[in-house]
Amino acid sequence: METSHPTGSPCSPILRAEALAGLMEVSARTLRRWELKGLLPRPFLVGSQKYWARGEIEEWISCQCPNRTLWERMRPGYRRKTS
């Protein structure tokens, strides 16, 4: 039997901004500033809502929270954009 979890629950594979802020123990405003400065992994959009994959966030934290540019270079399948 499959159960669904809200995106803020401890078992959810995806996180909304509020849940990620709670996980990081910062305010939603601080999280938004970090996201705008490129300090978090790139979120994905569903409509206008931003979400993060829990597994990616956990891996990012274990790598000592590198900025987005460095994080994306560290990820498998990274392709450098060429003109």
N, C-alpha and C positions, 0 to 999 in steps of 0.2 A: 504494500500500500504506500503510495507516494504522498508526501505531505508538502505543502508549500509554506514558506516562511516569509513574513514581511521583510522588506529590504533593510530593516534596522535591527532585526533579531540576531542574536549571537550565532545562529546556524546559517544565516542567509549567505549565499555565495556572491551576492552583489550588495554594495553599500551606497546609500544616498549620502549626501553631504552631511546631514545631521548625525548619522550613525558613524561616519568616518571621523567627524570632529570628536565624538565621544570616545572612539577607539584611540585617537591621538591625544586625548585629554586637553583639547583646546576649544575655544569658542568657535561657533560657526563663522563668525566674522574673520577670525584669524585663519581658518581653513580657506576661506574665500581669497584672502590676501595671498596666501601661499600658492594657491592654484593660479591666480593671475600672474604671479611672479615666476611661475614655472618651477616651483619647488616640490610639486607632487607629480606622481605619474599622471599621464593624460587620461582624463575621464572619457567615458563614452556617453553619448546622448541618446535618450529615448524621448522623442518630442523635444521639449525644452528642459527636461530634467537631466542633471548630470549624475552619473553613477560610476563607481569604481569596482573592479573585481577584487573580492576579498583575498584570493590567492595571490594576486599581483601585489596588493598592499602589504601582505605579510612578507612576501619575498623582498620587496623594496625596503621594509623596515629592517629585515635581517641583513641587508647590504648597507646599513647605516644611512638610509634616506638620502641617496644622491639626488642632485637636481634632475629635472626632467630630461635635459639634453644628454647628460651622462647616463642616466637610467636607460634611455632608449638605445644608446650605443651598446650597453651591456646586455641587452635582451637578445635572445636568439632570433635570427631572421632580420636583424637590423640591416637596412640598406641605406647607404649614404646617398642623399639626393644630389644629382648632377644636373647641370643646366641643360 
